Amino acid sequence: MEAVSYRPLALLSKRRRISVFVVALSCGLTAAMSLLFYRKINPQMMATGFVAAVVINHVINRVTRVYRNQLREAHVLLERRVREAVAETHALRDELMIRDRMATAGMVAAGVSHEIRSPLGVIRIAVDEVQDMIDGPPEVQTLVRDISEAADRITTILRDLSSIARPVDDPIGAIELRGVIDSASRLASYRFGNGVVLERGCVDAPKVSGNASRLAQLITNLLHNAARAKRPDATNRITISTETTADTVVLRVADTGTGMSSEITDKLFTPFFTTGEATGGTGLGLSICRSIVEKMGGSIAIESEVDVGTTVSVTLLRA
């Protein structure tokens, strides 16, 4: 059982205790004056002093209440402004850190791009010559075409690395989405491991406004991310599909992988934030994907649930 205080003043608030003290002090002074003048305690004088003390204390409380409320509001306002200032300081610090890392990555990317472009040029010339020379079965021609498209993807990636320091604008036109999905699916499937199955829903959609190379890069990146989310005890089924509305085409990539919490999904588009350190993730993929989609006038959204899976929805404008 809780201990009960037998001191009546302990049950009163601080302001009430001050009021009781003021009234008691006034009554004490009145009693002292009564003894001084009348040699005894005069009841009428005591009653007058008591009433006067209560009235004066009430008036003082009414007058000071306004100032107490103003002081309380000022204190609340000051606390809110301090919290906002601290949050703004943290946001600026994080932004400066990201900009510094982006600038460093841009300098590194410039050197890497320069070193890779020369051997990549040789590969692309050799692939073009092989395409002109071979007259084999369709499977061989498809493989050579995939190599050529992979070389184009490397070129796009190099441009992305360079765009970290200097933005790159791509031509926008009417794109047949089904062909881009076919190409990106083949390229992405080469990196699928065991236990990852790619299923195609309805991908018949009208032409969209975009850039074919960038859309292929976007879809390939999303498929790779979905494949990396495989759970060790279950098959990861990745479904790619489209949905057409009056003005847009929504491309969805859904998986049945590990899923993510809302705290993680809120940070996915932040540069250098990654959940795939163990699989070699750099944290730039989704940031670049959002940049690609926004340059096409679209948007990208992610819904995820832990141990259920993730769905990425890319909304593109119809051409």
Secondary structure, 3 states (H helix, E strand, C coil): CCCCCCCHHHHCCHHHHHHHHHHHHHHHHHHHHHHHHHCCCCHHHHHHHHHHHHHHHHHHHHHHHHHHHHHHHHHHHHHHHHHHHHHHHHHHHHHHHHHHHHHHHHHHHHHHHHHHHHHHHHHHHHHHHHHHHCCCCHHHHHHHHHHHHHHHHHHHHHHHHHHCCCCCCCCCEEECHHHHHHHHHHHHHCCCCCCEEEEECCCCCCCEEECHHHHHHHHHHHHHHHHHCCCCCCCEEEEEEEEECCCEEEEEEEECCCCCCHHHHCCCCCCCCCCCHHHCCCCCHHHHHHHHHHHCCCEEEEEEECCCEEEEEEEEEEC
